[in-house]
Amino acid sequence: MIIENLRIKNFKALQDVHLENIPQLSVFVGRNGTGKTTLFRVFAFLKNCLKNNVRSALNSEGGRMGFKEVVTRGHEAEAIEIEVGFRLEIQGRSRRVTYVLVIREENGFPYIAREILRYKRGRHGAPYHYLDFSRGEGEVVTNEEDFDEEEKPLNRERQKLDSADILAIKGLGYFGQQFKAASAFRQLIENWHVSDFHISEARGKKDDEEAYQLSSSGDNLPAVARHLYENQRKIFDRIVEKMKARVPGIEQVEVKPTDDGGLIMRYGDGAFKEPFIDRNVSDGTIKMFAYLVLLDDPKPFPILCVEEPENQLYPELMTVLAEEFIRYAERGGQVFVSTHSPEFLDAIELSSIFWLEKDQGTTSLHRASDFKLLQSLNCEGDPPGALWLQGLFNCKQLPR
């Protein structure tokens, strides 16, 4: 299940942004402050809405000002709108499902003005609203699995939520087969991984705990590495071989239990007998190992968002790291990456590259392959990174 389209209105600088035909791997470039981080924050925002409620998610994004700080400046009287279109197999047939969330504020209180989950019942006609809520009340179809029988009437049930700022899919999504589309979308949001890796949090002694996937901050890196070593040895050995090939001097990586019951990472340099603890190795070494652990995960996250993976890594590593992201996407995970690295872009297809521009405080988004000049130059041998460095990712200079 992948996201096919994304529409965002009045979310900070994203006053009206629409992404269509989203590929399995999407790479975003743009000057600082054009909105790359904001685009990724939309994913985190939806996840916070689901985990807690809309008010809490708005406060996480905008502080005490909440809605007023998140809504696009000059559009405070309007709604924040997020629309996500994705593919889902229902009754053996691939269906295009659309989820719409509209948030407003009234007298200082944010509420869900509209929440819709819709898709076509048959091959023709308009999509049916299988979930339609406003201000904490609405209707939901309870015989969703009967949709192939186009003549069979849909059973609609009126329901009321505890609050007007709680997502309807939060409750209905737990009922599994009865509300299949809602459940699938809830699981997609819950399993989105927005990487916010901090080397300082990955370093040093960590608790000896069970961990199967890398956390957003990377603070459980030793526990995940130990799990791979003990339960997925081929994957762990493959990661170490990649480290040996790409990071000078690295000959081994190990997880060492401490006397007081913790775990610590150690990296072996071929010039020395004893491995170094992670406090004595470079930031780039730790970050490269963390990315390989993330991207070789035997169970890929359905959506993976990574900002500027080039930080702390030398340029020659970026092409091979881009290839790792490509392989991850080919294994089934959908990937969104932002970057300033021309070396990273050189490994990416032009159709997977988008750039952001900002004008008068709002962001616009463009797909590189929509511009004939860029297509022509790329076909003649100019790699995307070179086109980016030349400043050709510029909507004002390019005829479509």
C-alpha positions in Angstrom: 0.0 0.0 0.0 1.6 3.3 -1.1 0.5 6.9 -1.1 -0.4 8.0 -4.6 -1.4 11.6 -4.0 -1.1 14.2 -1.2 -2.8 17.6 -1.0 -2.1 20.1 1.7 -3.8 23.4 2.3 -2.9 26.1 4.9 -0.3 24.0 6.8 2.4 26.6 7.6 4.1 27.6 4.3 2.2 24.9 2.4 -0.7 27.1 1.5 -1.8 24.9 -1.4 0.5 22.0 -2.4 -0.6 19.0 -4.5 1.6 15.9 -5.2 0.2 13.5 -7.8 1.4 10.1 -9.1 3.9 9.9 -6.2 6.6 7.3 -7.0 7.9 4.7 -4.6 11.0 6.9 -3.9 10.6 10.7 -3.9 13.5 13.1 -3.4 12.9 16.7 -2.5 15.4 19.6 -3.0 15.2 23.3 -2.4 16.9 26.2 -0.7 16.9 26.4 3.1 13.5 27.6 4.3 11.5 26.6 1.2 9.4 24.1 3.2 11.1 20.7 2.9 11.0 20.1 6.7 7.4 21.4 6.8 6.4 18.8 4.1 7.7 16.0 6.3 6.1 17.5 9.4 2.7 16.8 7.8 3.4 13.1 8.3 4.4 13.6 11.9 1.4 15.8 12.4 -1.1 13.1 11.2 0.6 10.6 13.4 0.3 12.8 16.4 -3.4 13.4 15.6 -3.9 9.7 15.6 -1.9 9.0 18.7 -3.4 11.8 20.8 -5.8 14.3 19.3 -5.9 17.3 17.0 -5.3 19.8 19.8 -2.2 18.0 21.1 -0.8 17.7 17.5 -1.3 21.4 16.9 0.4 22.3 20.1 3.3 20.0 19.2 3.7 21.9 15.9 2.9 25.5 17.0 3.5 25.6 20.7 0.9 27.4 22.9 -0.5 29.2 19.9 -1.5 25.9 18.4 -3.8 26.4 15.4 -2.9 30.1 14.9 0.8 29.2 14.6 0.3 26.2 12.3 -2.2 27.7 9.8 -0.7 29.6 6.9 -0.2 33.3 7.8 -2.9 35.4 6.3 -5.3 32.4 6.1 -6.2 32.2 9.8 -10.0 32.2 9.0 -9.6 29.2 6.7 -9.2 25.5 7.5 -6.1 23.3 7.5 -6.8 20.6 5.0 -4.9 17.3 4.4 -5.9 14.8 1.7 -4.2 11.5 1.2 -4.9 9.1 -1.6 -3.6 5.5 -1.5 -4.1 2.1 -3.0 -5.7 -0.7 -1.0 -6.8 -4.2 -2.0 -10.4 -4.8 -1.0 -12.2 -8.0 -1.9 -9.4 -9.0 -4.2 -9.4 -5.7 -6.2 -7.1 -2.7 -6.0 -9.0 0.4 -4.9 -8.1 4.0 -4.8 -9.0 5.2 -1.3 -9.0 8.9 -0.3 -8.8 10.2 3.3 -9.7 13.9 3.9 -9.1 15.8 7.2 -10.3 19.4 7.6 -9.4 21.3 10.8 -10.8 24.6 12.0 -10.7 26.7 15.1 -13.6 28.4 16.9 -13.3 30.6 20.0 -9.8 29.3 20.6 -10.7 25.6 20.3 -9.6 23.5 17.3 -12.0 20.9 16.0 -12.4 18.5 13.1 -14.7 20.2 10.7 -14.8 17.2 8.3 -13.2 13.8 8.2 -14.0 11.6 5.2 -12.8 8.2 4.0 -14.1 7.4 0.5 -13.7 5.0 -2.5 -15.7 3.7 -5.4 -18.0 0.8 -4.7 -17.9 -0.5 -8.2 -16.1 0.4 -11.4 -18.2 3.4 -12.2 -19.8 6.4 -10.5 -18.7 8.7 -7.8 -16.8 7.4 -4.7 -18.9 6.5 -1.7 -18.3 8.0 1.7 -17.6 5.0 4.0 -16.8 7.4 6.8 -18.1 10.9 7.1 -17.7 12.9 10.4 -18.0 16.5 11.5 -17.5 18.0 15.0 -17.3 14.5 16.6 -20.4 13.1 15.0 -21.1 11.3 11.8 -21.9 8.2 9.8 -20.0 5.1 9.0 -20.9 2.2 6.6 -21.0 -1.1 8.6 -21.3 -3.5 5.7 -18.2 -2.3 3.9 -17.3 -5.9 2.7 -20.5 -6.0 0.6 -19.4 -3.2 -1.7 -18.9 -5.6 -4.7 -22.7 -6.1 -4.7 -23.5 -2.8 -6.2 -27.2 -3.1 -5.8 -27.0 -4.1 -2.1 -27.9 -1.1 0.1 -25.2 0.2 2.4 -25.9 0.1 6.1 -25.1 3.5 7.7 -24.7 3.8 11.4 -24.7 7.1 13.3 -21.9 7.4 15.8 -20.6 10.0 18.3 -17.0 10.5 19.4 -15.9 11.6 22.9 -14.6 14.9 21.5 -14.7 17.0 18.3 -10.9 16.9 18.1 -10.5 13.1 18.0 -10.1 11.3 14.7 -12.9 8.9 13.8 -10.4 6.5 12.2 -8.7 6.3 15.6 -11.7 4.3 17.0 -13.0 2.7 13.9 -9.6 1.6 12.8 -9.4 -0.8 15.6 -12.3 -2.9 14.4 -10.3 -4.5 11.7 -12.5 -6.4 9.1 -15.6 -4.4 9.9 -14.0 -1.2 8.8 -11.2 -2.4 6.6 -10.2 0.8 4.9 -10.2 2.8 8.1 -8.1 0.1 9.8 -5.6 -0.1 7.0 -5.1 3.7 6.9 -4.7 3.8 10.7 -2.0 1.2 10.5 -0.3 3.1 7.7 -0.1 6.2 9.8 1.0 4.4 13.0 3.8 2.8 11.1 5.1 5.9 9.3 8.7 6.4 10.3 9.9 10.0 10.3 13.7 9.8 11.0 15.0 12.5 13.3 18.4 10.8 13.9 20.6 12.4 16.6 24.1 11.0 16.8 24.4 12.2 20.4 21.4 10.0 21.3 22.9 7.0 19.5 26.2 7.2 21.3 27.1 5.8 24.7 25.7 3.1 27.0 22.1 2.1 26.4 19.6 0.0 28.2 19.7 -3.7 27.5 16.2 -4.0 25.9 14.4 -5.8 23.1 14.2 -3.6 20.0 13.4 -4.8 16.5 13.4 -1.5 14.5 15.4 1.7 14.8 13.7 4.5 16.6 13.3 7.9 15.0 16.1 9.4 17.1 18.3 6.3 16.8 18.7 6.0 20.6 18.1 2.2 20.5 20.8 1.5 17.8 22.8 -1.0 20.0 19.7 -3.0 20.9 18.6 -3.2 17.3 22.1 -4.2 16.2 22.2 -6.9 18.8 18.8 -8.2 17.7 20.0 -8.4 14.1 23.3 -10.2 15.2 21.4 -12.8 17.2 18.3 -13.3 15.0 19.2 -12.0 11.5 22.9 -12.9 11.3 23.0 -12.7 7.5 21.6 -9.2 7.5 24.0 -8.1 10.2 27.0 -9.6 8.4 25.9 -7.9 5.2 25.7 -4.5 7.0 29.2 -5.0 8.4 30.6 -5.9 4.9 29.1 -2.7 3.6 30.7 -0.7 6.4 34.1 -2.3 5.7 33.8 -1.4 2.0 32.7 2.2 2.5 34.3 3.5 5.8 38.1 3.4 5.7 39.6 1.3 8.5 36.4 -0.3 9.8 36.9 -4.1 10.1 34.2 -5.1 12.6 31.2 -3.8 14.4 30.0 -5.3 17.7 27.6 -4.8 20.5 29.2 -5.3 23.9 27.2 -5.9 27.2 28.5 -3.7 30.1 29.1 -4.9 33.6 26.1 -3.0 34.9 23.6 -4.5 32.4 23.8 -2.0 29.5 24.8 -2.2 25.9 27.5 -0.3 24.0 28.6 -0.2 20.3 32.2 -0.9 19.4 33.9 -0.3 16.1 37.1 -2.2 15.1 39.8 -0.4 13.2 42.2 -2.8 11.4 45.2 -0.8 12.7 44.4 -1.6 16.3 43.9 -4.7 18.3 41.0 -3.6 20.5 37.8 -2.0 19.0 36.9 1.6 19.9 33.7 2.3 21.8 31.4 4.5 19.9 32.4 7.7 21.8 35.8 7.5 20.1 34.6 7.1 16.5 33.5 9.7 14.0 29.9 10.9 13.7 29.9 9.8 10.1 30.8 6.2 11.0 27.9 6.0 13.5 25.5 7.6 11.1 26.4 5.3 8.2 26.0 2.3 10.3 22.6 3.6 11.6 21.4 4.2 8.0 22.4 0.7 6.9 20.6 -0.8 9.9 17.5 1.3 9.0 17.6 0.5 5.3 18.4 -3.2 5.7 15.5 -3.7 8.1 13.9 -7.1 7.2 10.5 -5.5 7.7 10.5 -2.1 5.9 8.4 0.7 7.3 5.5 1.3 4.9 6.5 5.1 4.8 10.0 6.2 5.6 10.9 10.0 5.7 14.6 11.0 6.0 15.8 14.6 6.1 19.2 15.5 4.7 21.0 12.1 5.1 24.3 13.8 3.8 24.9 15.5 7.2 28.2 14.2 8.7 28.9 12.0 5.7 31.5 12.7 3.1 30.2 13.3 -0.5 31.6 10.0 -2.0 29.2 8.0 0.3 26.1 9.7 -1.0 25.8 7.8 -4.3 26.0 4.5 -2.6 23.6 5.6 0.2 21.1 6.7 -2.5 21.4 3.2 -4.0 20.5 1.8 -0.5 17.4 4.0 -0.4 16.4 2.8 -3.9 16.8 -0.9 -2.8 14.7 -0.2 0.3 11.9 1.2 -2.0 12.1 -1.8 -4.3 11.6 -4.0 -1.3 8.2 -2.4 -0.7 8.7 0.6 1.6 7.8 4.0 0.2 10.5 6.6 0.8 10.6 10.4 1.0 14.0 12.0 1.3 15.1 15.7 1.4 18.7 16.5 0.4 21.1 19.2 -0.7 23.6 16.7 -2.1 24.3 16.6 -5.8 26.0 13.3 -5.4 22.8 11.8 -4.0 20.7 13.3 -6.8 23.0 11.8 -9.4 21.8 8.3 -8.5 18.1 9.2 -8.7 15.7 9.2 -11.7 14.6 12.6 -12.8 10.9 11.5 -12.4 11.5 10.9 -8.7 12.9 14.4 -8.0 10.8 17.4 -6.8 12.0 20.8 -5.9 10.4 23.4 -3.6 10.3 27.2 -4.2 9.1 29.9 -1.9 7.5 33.1 -2.9 5.9 35.7 -0.6 5.9 33.2 2.3 4.2 30.2 0.5 5.7 27.1 -1.0 5.2 25.7 -4.5 6.4 22.2 -5.5 7.5 21.0 -8.9 8.5 17.6 -10.4 11.7 17.8 -12.4 10.6 15.5 -15.2 7.7 17.9 -16.0 10.1 20.3 -17.6 11.2 19.5 -21.2 14.6 21.2 -20.9 15.6 19.2 -17.8 14.4 16.0 -19.6 16.5 16.9 -22.7 19.6 17.8 -20.7 19.3 14.6 -18.6 18.9 12.5 -21.7 22.1 14.1 -23.2 24.1 13.0 -20.2 23.8 15.7 -17.6 23.0 14.0 -14.2 20.4 15.6 -12.0 23.0 16.7 -9.4 24.7 18.8 -12.1 21.4 20.3 -13.2 20.7 21.2 -9.5 24.1 22.8 -9.0 23.7 24.9 -12.2 20.5 26.4 -10.7 18.3 24.9 -13.4 15.7 23.7 -10.9 14.0 27.0 -11.1 10.4 27.3 -12.3 10.9 30.9 -13.5 13.6 30.0 -15.9 12.2 26.8 -17.3 9.4 26.4 -20.0 7.3 23.3 -19.5 
